[in-house]
Amino acid sequence: MARCDEGYLCSVCGAPVETLAESELYLRYVAGWIDRELLHTAPDRHLQCNPALAQFIVDPRFEPVVCEGPFAKEELDPEFVREREELLTRAWQRLLELQGTSTVIDEYPLGTNRDVSC
Ligand SMILES: [Zn+2]
């Protein structure tokens, strides 16, 4: 399977995850939740295919996702929801910025001000 050449297939719906801004894996990476090494081994999903995560992205450019059941925002602690919305919305906006740029992958995550090369 030529996974590297073809990008990732969504582990939920099976369709390719074609852009950064629809990738759950990269959103987690930019948010600082996963290590760079995992980017090439962890399964990816469309954000739209993971409502429990995507419901926290609040941006007019992002098609809103409604999550139902025990992980719905309405069921969660408001403070937790606020923090998560802030983080994941920022992370998603960063993915939009990164699309089409030549930013190196190490500089994707939020809060890593590695402008100075070591
Ligand atoms: Zn999908």
Backbone and ligand atoms as CSV (ligand in chain L), in Angstrom:
chain,resi,resn,atom,element,x,y,z
A,1,MET,N,N,0.842,-1.199,0.000
A,1,MET,CA,C,0.000,0.000,0.000
A,1,MET,C,C,0.881,1.254,0.000
A,2,ALA,N,N,0.703,2.067,-0.993
A,2,ALA,CA,C,1.542,3.257,-1.128
A,2,ALA,C,C,0.958,4.410,-0.338
A,3,ARG,N,N,0.952,4.200,0.952
A,3,ARG,CA,C,0.303,5.160,1.811
A,3,ARG,C,C,0.963,6.536,1.791
A,4,CYS,N,N,2.278,6.528,1.732
A,4,CYS,CA,C,2.992,7.800,1.785
A,4,CYS,C,C,2.676,8.681,0.582
A,5,ASP,N,N,2.528,8.039,-0.571
A,5,ASP,CA,C,2.279,8.817,-1.773
A,5,ASP,C,C,0.849,9.324,-1.855
A,6,GLU,N,N,-0.040,8.558,-1.304
A,6,GLU,CA,C,-1.439,8.887,-1.512
A,6,GLU,C,C,-2.070,9.628,-0.351
A,7,GLY,N,N,-1.291,9.878,0.675
A,7,GLY,CA,C,-1.877,10.521,1.841
A,7,GLY,C,C,-2.663,9.509,2.639
A,8,TYR,N,N,-3.328,9.999,3.628
A,8,TYR,CA,C,-4.011,9.103,4.536
A,8,TYR,C,C,-5.457,8.876,4.116
A,9,LEU,N,N,-5.913,7.682,4.425
A,9,LEU,CA,C,-7.331,7.419,4.255
A,9,LEU,C,C,-8.007,7.557,5.613
A,10,CYS,N,N,-9.164,8.135,5.592
A,10,CYS,CA,C,-9.922,8.332,6.825
A,10,CYS,C,C,-10.285,6.973,7.423
A,11,SER,N,N,-9.989,6.807,8.704
A,11,SER,CA,C,-10.268,5.518,9.327
A,11,SER,C,C,-11.752,5.347,9.635
A,12,VAL,N,N,-12.535,6.382,9.423
A,12,VAL,CA,C,-13.978,6.277,9.645
A,12,VAL,C,C,-14.722,6.018,8.329
A,13,CYS,N,N,-14.497,6.893,7.334
A,13,CYS,CA,C,-15.297,6.775,6.116
A,13,CYS,C,C,-14.505,6.173,4.950
A,14,GLY,N,N,-13.181,6.057,5.088
A,14,GLY,CA,C,-12.381,5.410,4.057
A,14,GLY,C,C,-11.967,6.308,2.903
A,15,ALA,N,N,-12.462,7.528,2.867
A,15,ALA,CA,C,-12.082,8.456,1.796
A,15,ALA,C,C,-10.766,9.139,2.164
A,16,PRO,N,N,-10.015,9.600,1.148
A,16,PRO,CA,C,-8.740,10.254,1.463
A,16,PRO,C,C,-8.926,11.546,2.263
A,17,VAL,N,N,-7.996,11.780,3.154
A,17,VAL,CA,C,-7.956,13.060,3.862
A,17,VAL,C,C,-7.034,13.948,3.048
A,18,GLU,N,N,-7.619,14.891,2.329
A,18,GLU,CA,C,-6.871,15.555,1.269
A,18,GLU,C,C,-6.171,16.845,1.667
A,19,THR,N,N,-6.700,17.533,2.638
A,19,THR,CA,C,-6.071,18.799,2.998
A,19,THR,C,C,-5.771,18.835,4.493
A,20,LEU,N,N,-4.852,19.677,4.842
A,20,LEU,CA,C,-4.503,19.849,6.251
A,20,LEU,C,C,-5.732,20.215,7.070
A,21,ALA,N,N,-6.530,21.102,6.510
A,21,ALA,CA,C,-7.641,21.650,7.285
A,21,ALA,C,C,-8.778,20.654,7.486
A,22,GLU,N,N,-8.680,19.480,6.879
A,22,GLU,CA,C,-9.697,18.473,7.184
A,22,GLU,C,C,-9.117,17.292,7.947
A,23,SER,N,N,-7.873,17.428,8.370
A,23,SER,CA,C,-7.185,16.315,9.020
A,23,SER,C,C,-7.252,16.402,10.541
A,24,GLU,N,N,-7.819,15.401,11.134
A,24,GLU,CA,C,-7.876,15.339,12.591
A,24,GLU,C,C,-6.479,15.154,13.183
A,25,LEU,N,N,-5.694,14.337,12.495
A,25,LEU,CA,C,-4.348,14.051,12.982
A,25,LEU,C,C,-3.510,15.326,13.070
A,26,TYR,N,N,-3.563,16.125,12.027
A,26,TYR,CA,C,-2.768,17.351,12.027
A,26,TYR,C,C,-3.323,18.376,13.001
A,27,LEU,N,N,-4.615,18.372,13.184
A,27,LEU,CA,C,-5.178,19.276,14.187
A,27,LEU,C,C,-4.620,18.928,15.570
A,28,ARG,N,N,-4.594,17.643,15.875
A,28,ARG,CA,C,-4.037,17.215,17.161
A,28,ARG,C,C,-2.567,17.575,17.280
A,29,TYR,N,N,-1.870,17.429,16.178
A,29,TYR,CA,C,-0.440,17.743,16.185
A,29,TYR,C,C,-0.221,19.228,16.435
A,30,VAL,N,N,-0.953,20.059,15.712
A,30,VAL,CA,C,-0.811,21.507,15.877
A,30,VAL,C,C,-1.218,21.938,17.287
A,31,ALA,N,N,-2.186,21.250,17.852
A,31,ALA,CA,C,-2.633,21.562,19.209
A,31,ALA,C,C,-1.635,21.081,20.263
A,32,GLY,N,N,-0.636,20.339,19.820
A,32,GLY,CA,C,0.386,19.869,20.752
A,32,GLY,C,C,0.024,18.578,21.467
A,33,TRP,N,N,-0.934,17.835,20.941
A,33,TRP,CA,C,-1.409,16.636,21.614
A,33,TRP,C,C,-0.647,15.380,21.220
A,34,ILE,N,N,-0.046,15.401,20.063
A,34,ILE,CA,C,0.691,14.197,19.667
A,34,ILE,C,C,2.090,14.553,19.185
A,35,ASP,N,N,2.958,13.574,19.279
A,35,ASP,CA,C,4.336,13.772,18.860
A,35,ASP,C,C,4.459,13.675,17.355
A,36,ARG,N,N,5.484,14.340,16.880
A,36,ARG,CA,C,5.743,14.354,15.450
A,36,ARG,C,C,5.908,12.933,14.901
A,37,GLU,N,N,6.530,12.075,15.676
A,37,GLU,CA,C,6.791,10.706,15.204
A,37,GLU,C,C,5.483,9.973,14.894
A,38,LEU,N,N,4.446,10.349,15.604
A,38,LEU,CA,C,3.177,9.648,15.427
A,38,LEU,C,C,2.441,10.059,14.155
A,39,LEU,N,N,2.856,11.176,13.582
A,39,LEU,CA,C,2.166,11.665,12.390
A,39,LEU,C,C,2.160,10.631,11.274
A,40,HIS,N,N,3.222,9.835,11.225
A,40,HIS,CA,C,3.325,8.901,10.103
A,40,HIS,C,C,2.809,7.514,10.426
A,41,THR,N,N,2.422,7.312,11.675
A,41,THR,CA,C,1.960,5.975,12.037
A,41,THR,C,C,0.514,5.967,12.522
A,42,ALA,N,N,0.101,7.066,13.117
A,42,ALA,CA,C,-1.259,7.092,13.667
A,42,ALA,C,C,-2.288,7.197,12.540
A,43,PRO,N,N,-3.441,6.598,12.720
A,43,PRO,CA,C,-4.491,6.720,11.698
A,43,PRO,C,C,-5.046,8.140,11.659
A,44,ASP,N,N,-5.473,8.546,10.498
A,44,ASP,CA,C,-6.049,9.883,10.358
A,44,ASP,C,C,-7.546,9.762,10.120
A,45,ARG,N,N,-8.223,10.842,10.381
A,45,ARG,CA,C,-9.659,10.909,10.128
A,45,ARG,C,C,-10.002,12.305,9.659
A,46,HIS,N,N,-11.101,12.425,8.947
A,46,HIS,CA,C,-11.633,13.751,8.677
A,46,HIS,C,C,-12.137,14.344,9.989
A,47,LEU,N,N,-11.951,15.626,10.125
A,47,LEU,CA,C,-12.537,16.278,11.299
A,47,LEU,C,C,-14.042,16.070,11.327
A,48,GLN,N,N,-14.619,16.121,10.137
A,48,GLN,CA,C,-16.078,15.950,10.054
A,48,GLN,C,C,-16.506,14.555,10.498
A,49,CYS,N,N,-15.576,13.621,10.463
A,49,CYS,CA,C,-15.885,12.249,10.856
A,49,CYS,C,C,-15.645,12.011,12.345
A,50,ASN,N,N,-15.214,13.023,13.034
A,50,ASN,CA,C,-15.007,12.908,14.474
A,50,ASN,C,C,-15.698,14.059,15.203
A,51,PRO,N,N,-17.026,13.988,15.294
A,51,PRO,CA,C,-17.791,15.096,15.866
A,51,PRO,C,C,-17.369,15.455,17.285
A,52,ALA,N,N,-16.919,14.467,18.057
A,52,ALA,CA,C,-16.552,14.746,19.443
A,52,ALA,C,C,-15.398,15.746,19.517
A,53,LEU,N,N,-14.558,15.746,18.496
A,53,LEU,CA,C,-13.453,16.706,18.441
A,53,LEU,C,C,-13.862,17.953,17.650
A,54,ALA,N,N,-14.473,17.734,16.501
A,54,ALA,CA,C,-14.753,18.837,15.575
A,54,ALA,C,C,-15.761,19.838,16.138
A,55,GLN,N,N,-16.570,19.409,17.081
A,55,GLN,CA,C,-17.567,20.329,17.644
A,55,GLN,C,C,-16.911,21.527,18.340
A,56,PHE,N,N,-15.638,21.418,18.640
A,56,PHE,CA,C,-14.957,22.512,19.345
A,56,PHE,C,C,-14.357,23.544,18.399
A,57,ILE,N,N,-14.435,23.304,17.101
A,57,ILE,CA,C,-13.910,24.285,16.163
A,57,ILE,C,C,-15.018,25.271,15.827
A,58,VAL,N,N,-14.782,26.509,16.220
A,58,VAL,CA,C,-15.802,27.532,16.030
A,58,VAL,C,C,-15.240,28.607,15.127
A,59,ASP,N,N,-15.549,28.500,13.864
A,59,ASP,CA,C,-15.027,29.445,12.888
A,59,ASP,C,C,-16.016,29.461,11.729
A,60,PRO,N,N,-16.316,30.672,11.212
A,60,PRO,CA,C,-17.295,30.747,10.119
A,60,PRO,C,C,-16.872,29.944,8.883
A,61,ARG,N,N,-15.576,29.684,8.749
A,61,ARG,CA,C,-15.103,28.936,7.580
A,61,ARG,C,C,-15.185,27.431,7.788
A,62,PHE,N,N,-15.486,27.032,8.998
A,62,PHE,CA,C,-15.570,25.603,9.295
A,62,PHE,C,C,-17.037,25.202,9.399
A,63,GLU,N,N,-17.407,24.220,8.610
A,63,GLU,CA,C,-18.782,23.738,8.639
A,63,GLU,C,C,-19.063,23.118,10.015
A,64,PRO,N,N,-20.002,23.687,10.753
A,64,PRO,CA,C,-20.197,23.241,12.145
A,64,PRO,C,C,-20.569,21.768,12.223
A,65,VAL,N,N,-20.028,21.120,13.235
A,65,VAL,CA,C,-20.294,19.713,13.453
A,65,VAL,C,C,-21.030,19.582,14.782
A,66,VAL,N,N,-22.117,18.861,14.748
A,66,VAL,CA,C,-22.883,18.657,15.972
A,66,VAL,C,C,-22.596,17.262,16.506
A,67,CYS,N,N,-22.226,17.234,17.770
A,67,CYS,CA,C,-21.964,15.960,18.408
A,67,CYS,C,C,-23.106,15.674,19.371
A,68,GLU,N,N,-23.595,14.455,19.306
A,68,GLU,CA,C,-24.682,14.085,20.206
A,68,GLU,C,C,-24.216,13.010,21.176
A,69,GLY,N,N,-24.963,12.856,22.246
A,69,GLY,CA,C,-24.622,11.815,23.216
A,69,GLY,C,C,-23.748,12.340,24.338
A,70,PRO,N,N,-23.090,11.439,25.040
A,70,PRO,CA,C,-22.358,11.833,26.260
A,70,PRO,C,C,-21.189,12.775,26.006
A,71,PHE,N,N,-20.703,12.856,24.756
A,71,PHE,CA,C,-19.571,13.740,24.478
A,71,PHE,C,C,-20.012,15.066,23.871
A,72,ALA,N,N,-21.306,15.312,23.816
A,72,ALA,CA,C,-21.797,16.582,23.294
A,72,ALA,C,C,-21.342,17.723,24.204
A,73,LYS,N,N,-21.048,18.852,23.586
A,73,LYS,CA,C,-20.577,20.008,24.353
A,73,LYS,C,C,-21.528,20.366,25.493
A,74,GLU,N,N,-22.821,20.198,25.223
A,74,GLU,CA,C,-23.824,20.568,26.217
A,74,GLU,C,C,-23.703,19.733,27.491
A,75,GLU,N,N,-23.092,18.566,27.346
A,75,GLU,CA,C,-22.974,17.657,28.488
A,75,GLU,C,C,-21.684,17.895,29.271
A,76,LEU,N,N,-20.815,18.731,28.730
A,76,LEU,CA,C,-19.489,18.874,29.329
A,76,LEU,C,C,-19.394,20.134,30.175
A,77,ASP,N,N,-18.377,20.169,30.985
A,77,ASP,CA,C,-18.115,21.313,31.840
A,77,ASP,C,C,-17.852,22.559,30.980
A,78,PRO,N,N,-18.599,23.657,31.244
A,78,PRO,CA,C,-18.485,24.854,30.396
A,78,PRO,C,C,-17.066,25.407,30.310
A,79,GLU,N,N,-16.347,25.332,31.392
A,79,GLU,CA,C,-14.974,25.841,31.395
A,79,GLU,C,C,-14.078,24.992,30.487
A,80,PHE,N,N,-14.246,23.688,30.580
A,80,PHE,CA,C,-13.519,22.755,29.716
A,80,PHE,C,C,-13.853,23.037,28.253
A,81,VAL,N,N,-15.127,23.233,27.981
A,81,VAL,CA,C,-15.570,23.501,26.610
A,81,VAL,C,C,-14.940,24.790,26.089
A,82,ARG,N,N,-14.913,25.805,26.948
A,82,ARG,CA,C,-14.357,27.094,26.527
A,82,ARG,C,C,-12.877,26.962,26.180
A,83,GLU,N,N,-12.152,26.296,27.040
A,83,GLU,CA,C,-10.717,26.125,26.785
A,83,GLU,C,C,-10.451,25.314,25.527
A,84,ARG,N,N,-11.241,24.280,25.397
A,84,ARG,CA,C,-11.034,23.403,24.245
A,84,ARG,C,C,-11.399,24.114,22.942
A,85,GLU,N,N,-12.464,24.900,22.989
A,85,GLU,CA,C,-12.833,25.669,21.793
A,85,GLU,C,C,-11.726,26.638,21.417
A,86,GLU,N,N,-11.178,27.268,22.425
A,86,GLU,CA,C,-10.127,28.241,22.159
A,86,GLU,C,C,-8.919,27.562,21.513
A,87,LEU,N,N,-8.503,26.449,22.092
A,87,LEU,CA,C,-7.328,25.743,21.582
A,87,LEU,C,C,-7.570,25.179,20.184
A,88,LEU,N,N,-8.672,24.457,20.030
A,88,LEU,CA,C,-8.877,23.753,18.764
A,88,LEU,C,C,-9.252,24.706,17.630
A,89,THR,N,N,-9.922,25.798,17.968
A,89,THR,CA,C,-10.222,26.786,16.930
A,89,THR,C,C,-8.925,27.436,16.455
A,90,ARG,N,N,-8.058,27.759,17.412
A,90,ARG,CA,C,-6.763,28.331,17.025
A,90,ARG,C,C,-5.955,27.341,16.200
A,91,ALA,N,N,-5.978,26.100,16.617
A,91,ALA,CA,C,-5.223,25.073,15.905
A,91,ALA,C,C,-5.750,24.928,14.481
A,92,TRP,N,N,-7.054,24.958,14.337
A,92,TRP,CA,C,-7.632,24.800,13.001
A,92,TRP,C,C,-7.303,25.998,12.114
A,93,GLN,N,N,-7.358,27.196,12.699
A,93,GLN,CA,C,-7.009,28.392,11.929
A,93,GLN,C,C,-5.544,28.331,11.491
A,94,ARG,N,N,-4.728,27.738,12.347
A,94,ARG,CA,C,-3.310,27.573,11.990
A,94,ARG,C,C,-3.168,26.602,10.806
A,95,LEU,N,N,-3.958,25.551,10.810
A,95,LEU,CA,C,-3.902,24.630,9.673
A,95,LEU,C,C,-4.248,25.351,8.378
A,96,LEU,N,N,-5.247,26.219,8.444
A,96,LEU,CA,C,-5.617,26.995,7.252
A,96,LEU,C,C,-4.443,27.838,6.776
A,97,GLU,N,N,-3.790,28.499,7.729
A,97,GLU,CA,C,-2.625,29.334,7.383
A,97,GLU,C,C,-1.525,28.509,6.744
A,98,LEU,N,N,-1.349,27.294,7.276
A,98,LEU,CA,C,-0.226,26.465,6.841
A,98,LEU,C,C,-0.433,25.893,5.452
A,99,GLN,N,N,-1.678,25.750,5.060
A,99,GLN,CA,C,-1.959,25.170,3.752
A,99,GLN,C,C,-1.330,26.036,2.669
A,100,GLY,N,N,-0.567,25.405,1.834
A,100,GLY,CA,C,0.019,26.141,0.732
A,100,GLY,C,C,1.289,26.890,1.095
A,101,THR,N,N,1.732,26.779,2.328
A,101,THR,CA,C,3.006,27.383,2.677
A,101,THR,C,C,4.068,26.288,2.722
A,102,SER,N,N,5.310,26.694,2.849
A,102,SER,CA,C,6.369,25.701,2.896
A,102,SER,C,C,6.923,25.561,4.313
A,103,THR,N,N,6.104,25.917,5.277
A,103,THR,CA,C,6.501,25.787,6.679
A,103,THR,C,C,6.954,24.356,6.970
A,104,VAL,N,N,8.060,24.215,7.655
A,104,VAL,CA,C,8.501,22.860,7.980
A,104,VAL,C,C,7.617,22.310,9.093
A,105,ILE,N,N,7.492,21.005,9.050
A,105,ILE,CA,C,6.502,20.354,9.903
A,105,ILE,C,C,6.784,20.561,11.394
A,106,ASP,N,N,8.046,20.724,11.749
A,106,ASP,CA,C,8.396,20.946,13.148
A,106,ASP,C,C,7.825,22.251,13.690
A,107,GLU,N,N,7.508,23.157,12.786
A,107,GLU,CA,C,7.013,24.460,13.229
A,107,GLU,C,C,5.498,24.563,13.153
A,108,TYR,N,N,4.846,23.478,12.859
A,108,TYR,CA,C,3.383,23.494,12.800
A,108,TYR,C,C,2.722,23.770,14.149
A,109,PRO,N,N,3.188,23.111,15.215
A,109,PRO,CA,C,2.437,23.236,16.464
A,109,PRO,C,C,2.352,24.657,16.995
A,110,LEU,N,N,1.238,24.961,17.626
A,110,LEU,CA,C,1.039,26.248,18.268
A,110,LEU,C,C,2.027,26.379,19.417
A,111,GLY,N,N,2.457,27.585,19.656
A,111,GLY,CA,C,3.245,27.838,20.849
A,111,GLY,C,C,4.679,27.373,20.781
A,112,THR,N,N,5.110,26.936,19.619
A,112,THR,CA,C,6.525,26.619,19.493
A,112,THR,C,C,7.180,27.728,18.695
A,113,ASN,N,N,7.682,28.688,19.381
A,113,ASN,CA,C,8.289,29.819,18.683
A,113,ASN,C,C,9.737,29.509,18.355
A,114,ARG,N,N,9.874,28.647,17.371
A,114,ARG,CA,C,11.228,28.247,17.008
A,114,ARG,C,C,11.694,29.026,15.778
A,115,ASP,N,N,11.534,30.333,15.855
A,115,ASP,CA,C,11.958,31.133,14.709
A,115,ASP,C,C,13.475,31.174,14.604
A,116,VAL,N,N,14.098,31.108,15.740
A,116,VAL,CA,C,15.556,31.135,15.768
A,116,VAL,C,C,16.073,29.710,15.550
A,117,SER,N,N,16.911,29.554,14.559
A,117,SER,CA,C,17.446,28.214,14.344
A,117,SER,C,C,18.575,27.946,15.333
A,118,CYS,N,N,18.658,26.743,15.783
A,118,CYS,CA,C,19.636,26.452,16.822
A,118,CYS,C,C,20.983,26.070,16.217
L,1,ZN,ZN,ZN,-13.926,10.521,6.859
